[in-house]
């Protein structure tokens, strides 16, 4: 099911869910998440993370 939820996305579903989970559970800012991902070698803009949160929140809340 995870693969279907993130079909056509540039990043793996695990990366998207990790960022959404961290933002919602730990109140990290989008800029903080951008820096954390950069430390791990994943270049993603904070605006993309914001979109992921806005798009994935209903699914995250449902689960």
C-alpha positions as CSV (number, residue, x, y, z in Angstrom):
1,X,0.0,0.0,0.0
2,X,2.9,2.3,0.7
3,X,4.2,2.1,-2.8
4,X,0.7,3.1,-4.2
5,X,0.4,6.1,-1.9
6,X,3.6,7.7,-3.2
7,X,3.5,6.6,-6.8
8,X,5.0,9.2,-9.2
9,X,6.9,10.9,-6.3
10,X,10.5,11.8,-6.8
11,X,11.5,10.6,-3.3
12,X,10.9,7.2,-1.7
13,X,7.7,6.9,0.4
14,X,9.8,6.1,3.5
15,X,11.6,9.5,3.2
16,X,8.3,11.3,2.8
17,X,6.6,9.6,5.8
18,X,9.7,10.1,7.9
19,X,9.6,13.8,7.4
20,X,5.9,14.0,7.9
21,X,6.1,12.0,11.1
22,X,9.0,14.1,12.5
23,X,7.3,17.4,11.7
24,X,4.0,16.3,13.3
25,X,5.4,14.5,16.3
26,X,8.4,16.6,17.2
27,X,7.3,20.0,15.9
28,X,10.4,20.4,13.8
29,X,10.4,23.2,11.4
30,X,10.6,22.6,7.6
31,X,14.1,24.2,7.6
32,X,15.2,21.9,10.4
33,X,14.0,18.9,8.5
34,X,15.8,20.2,5.4
35,X,19.0,20.4,7.4
36,X,18.6,16.9,8.9
37,X,18.0,15.4,5.5
38,X,21.1,17.2,4.1
39,X,23.2,15.7,6.9
40,X,22.0,12.3,5.7
41,X,22.8,13.1,2.1
42,X,19.3,13.7,0.8
43,X,18.9,17.1,-0.8
44,X,15.3,18.3,-0.4
45,X,13.9,21.8,-0.2
46,X,11.8,22.8,2.8
47,X,9.0,23.8,0.5
48,X,8.8,20.2,-0.7
49,X,8.6,19.0,2.8
50,X,5.8,21.4,3.5
51,X,3.8,20.0,0.5
52,X,4.4,16.5,1.8
53,X,3.0,17.4,5.2
54,X,-0.1,19.1,3.7
55,X,-0.7,16.3,1.3
56,X,0.0,13.4,3.6
57,X,-1.6,14.7,6.9
58,X,-5.1,13.2,6.2
59,X,-3.6,9.8,5.5
60,X,-1.2,10.0,8.5
61,X,-4.1,11.0,10.8
62,X,-6.3,8.2,9.4
63,X,-3.6,5.6,10.2
